Amino acid sequence: MELKYVKNIQFTRLIKCDGQLKEFNFRKPNGKQEGLFTVDVIDASAKRIIFNMEMNDLVWTIIDKESLPIWITESELAFHEIIDEEFKSV
């Protein structure tokens, strides 16, 4: 019997958004570049916001931006850089 291990990626980063530091949690169920990252953060009224990012044309982009606050969509490039940096360190 052959066992196959799939490495999960999970990390947290502080990012300055909307004039304050916010803690963003990044999760990916496998260690491959393709697939979705799930990202979550808590807003100022303690509500959890969860969204997904996927790789498009070598850039990690947010899926369904219309339903998210502007302070999240404005930070999309920062999220891409953080995810890219994490893959380089693995």
KETI-166503 format. One record per residue: x, y, z of N, C-alpha, C in turn; residue in one letter; residue number from 1. Coordinates in steps of 0.1 Angstrom, whole numbers, plus 5000, padded with zeros to 4 digits. Last residue first. Layout:
<kolvo n_X="X" n_Y="Y" n_Z="Z" ca_X="X" ca_Y="Y" ca_Z="Z" c_X="X" c_Y="Y" c_Z="Z" rest="a" nr="NUM"/>
...
***
This chain:
<kolvo n_X="5088" n_Y="5278" n_Z="5005" ca_X="5085" ca_Y="5264" ca_Z="5007" c_X="5094" c_Y="5255" c_Z="5000" rest="v" nr="90"/>
<kolvo n_X="5093" n_Y="5304" n_Z="4997" ca_X="5100" ca_Y="5299" ca_Z="5010" c_X="5097" c_Y="5284" c_Z="5012" rest="s" nr="89"/>
<kolvo n_X="5078" n_Y="5308" n_Z="4975" ca_X="5092" ca_Y="5308" ca_Z="4974" c_X="5099" c_Y="5302" c_Z="4986" rest="k" nr="88"/>
<kolvo n_X="5052" n_Y="5308" n_Z="4986" ca_X="5056" ca_Y="5297" ca_Z="4978" c_X="5071" c_Y="5296" c_Z="4976" rest="f" nr="87"/>
<kolvo n_X="5054" n_Y="5333" n_Z="5000" ca_X="5052" ca_Y="5320" ca_Z="5008" c_X="5056" c_Y="5308" c_Z="4999" rest="e" nr="86"/>
<kolvo n_X="5055" n_Y="5351" n_Z="4979" ca_X="5066" ca_Y="5350" ca_Z="4988" c_X="5066" c_Y="5337" c_Z="4996" rest="e" nr="85"/>
<kolvo n_X="5029" n_Y="5348" n_Z="4969" ca_X="5041" ca_Y="5344" ca_Z="4960" c_X="5053" c_Y="5342" c_Z="4969" rest="d" nr="84"/>
<kolvo n_X="5014" n_Y="5357" n_Z="4990" ca_X="5013" ca_Y="5343" ca_Z="4986" c_X="5025" c_Y="5339" c_Z="4978" rest="i" nr="83"/>
<kolvo n_X="5023" n_Y="5384" n_Z="4991" ca_X="5025" ca_Y="5376" ca_Z="5002" c_X="5024" c_Y="5361" c_Z="4999" rest="i" nr="82"/>
<kolvo n_X="5016" n_Y="5393" n_Z="4965" ca_X="5030" ca_Y="5393" ca_Z="4969" c_X="5032" c_Y="5384" c_Z="4981" rest="e" nr="81"/>
<kolvo n_X="4987" n_Y="5391" n_Z="4967" ca_X="4995" ca_Y="5383" ca_Z="4957" c_X="5010" c_Y="5382" c_Z="4961" rest="h" nr="80"/>
<kolvo n_X="4982" n_Y="5409" n_Z="4987" ca_X="4979" ca_Y="5395" ca_Z="4989" c_X="4987" c_Y="5386" c_Z="4979" rest="f" nr="79"/>
<kolvo n_X="4989" n_Y="5433" n_Z="4974" ca_X="4997" ca_Y="5429" ca_Z="4986" c_X="4994" c_Y="5414" c_Z="4989" rest="a" nr="78"/>
<kolvo n_X="4970" n_Y="5433" n_Z="4954" ca_X="4984" ca_Y="5432" ca_Z="4950" c_X="4992" c_Y="5428" c_Z="4962" rest="l" nr="77"/>
<kolvo n_X="4946" n_Y="5437" n_Z="4970" ca_X="4948" ca_Y="5425" ca_Z="4962" c_X="4963" c_Y="5423" c_Z="4958" rest="e" nr="76"/>
<kolvo n_X="4937" n_Y="5459" n_Z="4985" ca_X="4949" ca_Y="5452" ca_Z="4989" c_X="4953" c_Y="5439" c_Z="4981" rest="s" nr="75"/>
<kolvo n_X="4913" n_Y="5467" n_Z="4975" ca_X="4925" ca_Y="5476" ca_Z="4973" c_X="4938" c_Y="5469" c_Z="4977" rest="e" nr="74"/>
<kolvo n_X="4896" n_Y="5447" n_Z="4985" ca_X="4900" ca_Y="5447" ca_Z="4970" c_X="4912" c_Y="5456" c_Z="4967" rest="t" nr="73"/>
<kolvo n_X="4895" n_Y="5456" n_Z="5012" ca_X="4901" ca_Y="5443" ca_Z="5008" c_X="4905" c_Y="5443" c_Z="4993" rest="i" nr="72"/>
<kolvo n_X="4884" n_Y="5480" n_Z="5011" ca_X="4897" ca_Y="5479" ca_Z="5017" c_X="4903" c_Y="5466" c_Z="5015" rest="w" nr="71"/>
<kolvo n_X="4858" n_Y="5476" n_Z="5000" ca_X="4869" ca_Y="5482" ca_Z="4991" c_X="4882" c_Y="5480" c_Z="4997" rest="i" nr="70"/>
<kolvo n_X="4844" n_Y="5444" n_Z="5008" ca_X="4846" ca_Y="5458" ca_Z="5011" c_X="4858" c_Y="5463" c_Z="5002" rest="p" nr="69"/>
<kolvo n_X="4829" n_Y="5422" n_Z="4983" ca_X="4839" ca_Y="5425" ca_Z="4993" c_X="4840" c_Y="5440" c_Z="4996" rest="l" nr="68"/>
<kolvo n_X="4814" n_Y="5415" n_Z="4961" ca_X="4808" ca_Y="5413" ca_Z="4974" c_X="4817" c_Y="5417" c_Z="4986" rest="s" nr="67"/>
<kolvo n_X="4830" n_Y="5419" n_Z="4939" ca_X="4818" ca_Y="5428" ca_Z="4941" c_X="4812" c_Y="5426" c_Z="4955" rest="e" nr="66"/>
<kolvo n_X="4849" n_Y="5400" n_Z="4935" ca_X="4853" ca_Y="5412" ca_Z="4942" c_X="4841" c_Y="5421" c_Z="4946" rest="k" nr="65"/>
<kolvo n_X="4852" n_Y="5371" n_Z="4928" ca_X="4840" ca_Y="5378" ca_Z="4933" c_X="4843" c_Y="5390" c_Z="4941" rest="d" nr="64"/>
<kolvo n_X="4885" n_Y="5363" n_Z="4937" ca_X="4873" ca_Y="5359" ca_Z="4930" c_X="4861" c_Y="5366" c_Z="4936" rest="i" nr="63"/>
<kolvo n_X="4916" n_Y="5381" n_Z="4934" ca_X="4904" ca_Y="5378" ca_Z="4942" c_X="4892" c_Y="5374" c_Z="4933" rest="i" nr="62"/>
<kolvo n_X="4946" n_Y="5365" n_Z="4921" ca_X="4935" ca_Y="5375" ca_Z="4921" c_X="4923" c_Y="5371" c_Z="4929" rest="t" nr="61"/>
<kolvo n_X="4980" n_Y="5362" n_Z="4915" ca_X="4969" ca_Y="5357" ca_Z="4924" c_X="4958" c_Y="5369" c_Z="4925" rest="w" nr="60"/>
<kolvo n_X="4993" n_Y="5358" n_Z="4883" ca_X="4990" ca_Y="5367" ca_Z="4894" c_X="4978" c_Y="5362" c_Z="4902" rest="v" nr="59"/>
<kolvo n_X="4996" n_Y="5343" n_Z="4860" ca_X="5007" ca_Y="5344" ca_Z="4869" c_X="5005" c_Y="5354" c_Z="4881" rest="l" nr="58"/>
<kolvo n_X="4969" n_Y="5343" n_Z="4850" ca_X="4981" ca_Y="5349" ca_Z="4842" c_X="4992" c_Y="5353" c_Z="4852" rest="d" nr="57"/>
<kolvo n_X="4956" n_Y="5337" n_Z="4881" ca_X="4953" ca_Y="5341" ca_Z="4867" c_X="4964" c_Y="5348" c_Z="4861" rest="n" nr="56"/>
<kolvo n_X="4950" n_Y="5318" n_Z="4908" ca_X="4961" ca_Y="5322" ca_Z="4899" c_X="4955" c_Y="5325" c_Z="4885" rest="m" nr="55"/>
<kolvo n_X="4926" n_Y="5330" n_Z="4932" ca_X="4931" ca_Y="5320" ca_Z="4923" c_X="4942" c_Y="5326" c_Z="4914" rest="e" nr="54"/>
<kolvo n_X="4910" n_Y="5333" n_Z="4964" ca_X="4919" ca_Y="5339" ca_Z="4954" c_X="4924" c_Y="5327" c_Z="4945" rest="m" nr="53"/>
<kolvo n_X="4880" n_Y="5339" n_Z="4983" ca_X="4890" ca_Y="5331" ca_Z="4976" c_X="4898" c_Y="5338" c_Z="4966" rest="n" nr="52"/>
<kolvo n_X="4870" n_Y="5350" n_Z="5016" ca_X="4870" ca_Y="5351" ca_Z="5001" c_X="4881" c_Y="5342" c_Z="4996" rest="f" nr="51"/>
<kolvo n_X="4852" n_Y="5360" n_Z="5044" ca_X="4860" ca_Y="5349" ca_Z="5038" c_X="4859" c_Y="5351" c_Z="5023" rest="i" nr="50"/>
<kolvo n_X="4851" n_Y="5379" n_Z="5073" ca_X="4849" ca_Y="5380" ca_Z="5059" c_X="4858" c_Y="5369" c_Z="5053" rest="i" nr="49"/>
<kolvo n_X="4834" n_Y="5380" n_Z="5104" ca_X="4845" ca_Y="5374" ca_Z="5096" c_X="4841" c_Y="5375" c_Z="5081" rest="r" nr="48"/>
<kolvo n_X="4829" n_Y="5409" n_Z="5123" ca_X="4823" ca_Y="5400" ca_Z="5113" c_X="4835" c_Y="5394" c_Z="5105" rest="k" nr="47"/>
<kolvo n_X="4837" n_Y="5430" n_Z="5139" ca_X="4839" ca_Y="5417" ca_Z="5144" c_X="4832" c_Y="5406" c_Z="5135" rest="a" nr="46"/>
<kolvo n_X="4836" n_Y="5455" n_Z="5127" ca_X="4824" ca_Y="5451" ca_Z="5136" c_X="4825" c_Y="5437" c_Z="5140" rest="s" nr="45"/>
<kolvo n_X="4859" n_Y="5456" n_Z="5112" ca_X="4858" ca_Y="5465" ca_Z="5124" c_X="4846" c_Y="5461" c_Z="5133" rest="a" nr="44"/>
<kolvo n_X="4864" n_Y="5421" n_Z="5102" ca_X="4863" ca_Y="5435" ca_Z="5099" c_X="4861" c_Y="5443" c_Z="5113" rest="d" nr="43"/>
<kolvo n_X="4888" n_Y="5395" n_Z="5099" ca_X="4877" ca_Y="5401" ca_Z="5107" c_X="4876" c_Y="5416" c_Z="5105" rest="i" nr="42"/>
<kolvo n_X="4894" n_Y="5373" n_Z="5072" ca_X="4898" ca_Y="5384" ca_Z="5080" c_X="4886" c_Y="5389" c_Z="5088" rest="v" nr="41"/>
<kolvo n_X="4907" n_Y="5347" n_Z="5051" ca_X="4897" ca_Y="5353" ca_Z="5060" c_X="4903" c_Y="5363" c_Z="5068" rest="d" nr="40"/>
<kolvo n_X="4910" n_Y="5329" n_Z="5020" ca_X="4915" ca_Y="5340" ca_Z="5029" c_X="4904" c_Y="5345" c_Z="5038" rest="v" nr="39"/>
<kolvo n_X="4920" n_Y="5302" n_Z="5002" ca_X="4909" ca_Y="5307" ca_Z="5010" c_X="4915" c_Y="5317" c_Z="5020" rest="t" nr="38"/>
<kolvo n_X="4932" n_Y="5297" n_Z="4970" ca_X="4935" ca_Y="5300" ca_Z="4984" c_X="4923" c_Y="5306" c_Z="4990" rest="f" nr="37"/>
<kolvo n_X="4928" n_Y="5271" n_Z="4946" ca_X="4923" ca_Y="5282" ca_Z="4953" c_X="4930" c_Y="5284" c_Z="4966" rest="l" nr="36"/>
<kolvo n_X="4949" n_Y="5261" n_Z="4918" ca_X="4939" ca_Y="5259" ca_Z="4929" c_X="4936" c_Y="5272" c_Z="4936" rest="g" nr="35"/>
<kolvo n_X="4985" n_Y="5258" n_Z="4914" ca_X="4972" ca_Y="5259" ca_Z="4909" c_X="4962" c_Y="5256" c_Z="4921" rest="e" nr="34"/>
<kolvo n_X="5008" n_Y="5253" n_Z="4929" ca_X="5005" ca_Y="5267" ca_Z="4926" c_X="4991" c_Y="5269" c_Z="4921" rest="q" nr="33"/>
<kolvo n_X="5004" n_Y="5230" n_Z="4957" ca_X="5006" ca_Y="5233" ca_Z="4943" c_X="5002" c_Y="5248" c_Z="4940" rest="k" nr="32"/>
<kolvo n_X="4999" n_Y="5220" n_Z="4982" ca_X="5011" ca_Y="5228" ca_Z="4980" c_X="5014" c_Y="5232" c_Z="4966" rest="g" nr="31"/>
<kolvo n_X="4965" n_Y="5222" n_Z="4993" ca_X="4976" ca_Y="5215" ca_Z="4987" c_X="4988" c_Y="5225" c_Z="4984" rest="n" nr="30"/>
<kolvo n_X="4946" n_Y="5239" n_Z="5004" ca_X="4946" ca_Y="5224" ca_Z="5007" c_X="4957" c_Y="5216" c_Z="5001" rest="p" nr="29"/>
<kolvo n_X="4954" n_Y="5269" n_Z="5020" ca_X="4954" ca_Y="5262" ca_Z="5007" c_X="4955" c_Y="5247" c_Z="5010" rest="k" nr="28"/>
<kolvo n_X="4948" n_Y="5299" n_Z="5036" ca_X="4947" ca_Y="5285" ca_Z="5036" c_X="4947" c_Y="5279" c_Z="5022" rest="r" nr="27"/>
<kolvo n_X="4955" n_Y="5328" n_Z="5056" ca_X="4956" ca_Y="5322" ca_Z="5042" c_X="4956" c_Y="5307" c_Z="5044" rest="f" nr="26"/>
<kolvo n_X="4943" n_Y="5354" n_Z="5074" ca_X="4946" ca_Y="5340" ca_Z="5074" c_X="4945" c_Y="5334" c_Z="5060" rest="n" nr="25"/>
<kolvo n_X="4952" n_Y="5386" n_Z="5084" ca_X="4947" ca_Y="5378" ca_Z="5073" c_X="4952" c_Y="5364" c_Z="5074" rest="f" nr="24"/>
<kolvo n_X="4946" n_Y="5411" n_Z="5106" ca_X="4952" ca_Y="5398" ca_Z="5105" c_X="4945" c_Y="5390" c_Z="5094" rest="e" nr="23"/>
<kolvo n_X="4954" n_Y="5445" n_Z="5101" ca_X="4944" ca_Y="5435" ca_Z="5101" c_X="4951" c_Y="5422" c_Z="5099" rest="k" nr="22"/>
<kolvo n_X="4961" n_Y="5478" n_Z="5111" ca_X="4966" ca_Y="5464" ca_Z="5109" c_X="4955" c_Y="5454" c_Z="5110" rest="l" nr="21"/>
<kolvo n_X="4945" n_Y="5506" n_Z="5094" ca_X="4949" ca_Y="5498" ca_Z="5106" c_X="4954" c_Y="5484" c_Z="5102" rest="q" nr="20"/>
<kolvo n_X="4936" n_Y="5519" n_Z="5071" ca_X="4942" ca_Y="5526" ca_Z="5082" c_X="4946" c_Y="5519" c_Z="5094" rest="g" nr="19"/>
<kolvo n_X="4927" n_Y="5499" n_Z="5054" ca_X="4917" ca_Y="5508" ca_Z="5059" c_X="4923" c_Y="5515" c_Z="5072" rest="d" nr="18"/>
<kolvo n_X="4954" n_Y="5478" n_Z="5063" ca_X="4943" ca_Y="5480" ca_Z="5054" c_X="4933" c_Y="5490" c_Z="5061" rest="c" nr="17"/>
<kolvo n_X="4984" n_Y="5462" n_Z="5066" ca_X="4977" ca_Y="5475" ca_Z="5069" c_X="4967" c_Y="5477" c_Z="5058" rest="k" nr="16"/>
<kolvo n_X="4985" n_Y="5429" n_Z="5077" ca_X="4985" ca_Y="5438" ca_Z="5065" c_X="4978" c_Y="5451" c_Z="5069" rest="i" nr="15"/>
<kolvo n_X="5000" n_Y="5400" n_Z="5090" ca_X="4994" ca_Y="5413" ca_Z="5093" c_X="4996" c_Y="5423" c_Z="5081" rest="l" nr="14"/>
<kolvo n_X="4992" n_Y="5366" n_Z="5082" ca_X="5001" ca_Y="5378" ca_Z="5080" c_X="4992" c_Y="5390" c_Z="5084" rest="r" nr="13"/>
<kolvo n_X="4995" n_Y="5331" n_Z="5085" ca_X="4988" ca_Y="5344" ca_Z="5089" c_X="4998" c_Y="5355" c_Z="5087" rest="t" nr="12"/>
<kolvo n_X="4990" n_Y="5300" n_Z="5067" ca_X="4998" ca_Y="5310" ca_Z="5073" c_X="4990" c_Y="5323" c_Z="5076" rest="f" nr="11"/>
<kolvo n_X="4992" n_Y="5269" n_Z="5052" ca_X="4984" ca_Y="5277" ca_Z="5061" c_X="4993" c_Y="5287" c_Z="5068" rest="q" nr="10"/>
<kolvo n_X="4990" n_Y="5243" n_Z="5030" ca_X="4997" ca_Y="5256" ca_Z="5032" c_X="4987" c_Y="5264" c_Z="5041" rest="i" nr="9"/>
<kolvo n_X="4995" n_Y="5208" n_Z="5032" ca_X="4987" ca_Y="5219" ca_Z="5032" c_X="4995" c_Y="5232" c_Z="5035" rest="n" nr="8"/>
<kolvo n_X="5007" n_Y="5182" n_Z="5012" ca_X="5011" ca_Y="5193" ca_Z="5021" c_X="5001" c_Y="5204" c_Z="5020" rest="k" nr="7"/>
<kolvo n_X="4998" n_Y="5150" n_Z="5012" ca_X="4995" ca_Y="5162" ca_Z="5005" c_X="4998" c_Y="5173" c_Z="5015" rest="v" nr="6"/>
<kolvo n_X="5012" n_Y="5118" n_Z="5007" ca_X="5010" ca_Y="5129" ca_Z="5016" c_X="5008" c_Y="5142" c_Z="5008" rest="y" nr="5"/>
<kolvo n_X="5002" n_Y="5085" n_Z="5002" ca_X="5005" ca_Y="5098" ca_Z="4996" c_X="5002" c_Y="5109" c_Z="5005" rest="k" nr="4"/>
<kolvo n_X="5014" n_Y="5052" n_Z="5005" ca_X="5008" ca_Y="5064" ca_Z="5012" c_X="5012" c_Y="5076" c_Z="5004" rest="l" nr="3"/>
<kolvo n_X="5006" n_Y="5021" n_Z="4991" ca_X="5014" ca_Y="5034" ca_Z="4990" c_X="5006" c_Y="5045" c_Z="4997" rest="e" nr="2"/>
<kolvo n_X="5008" n_Y="4988" n_Z="5000" ca_X="5000" ca_Y="5000" ca_Z="5000" c_X="5009" c_Y="5012" c_Z="5000" rest="m" nr="1"/>
***
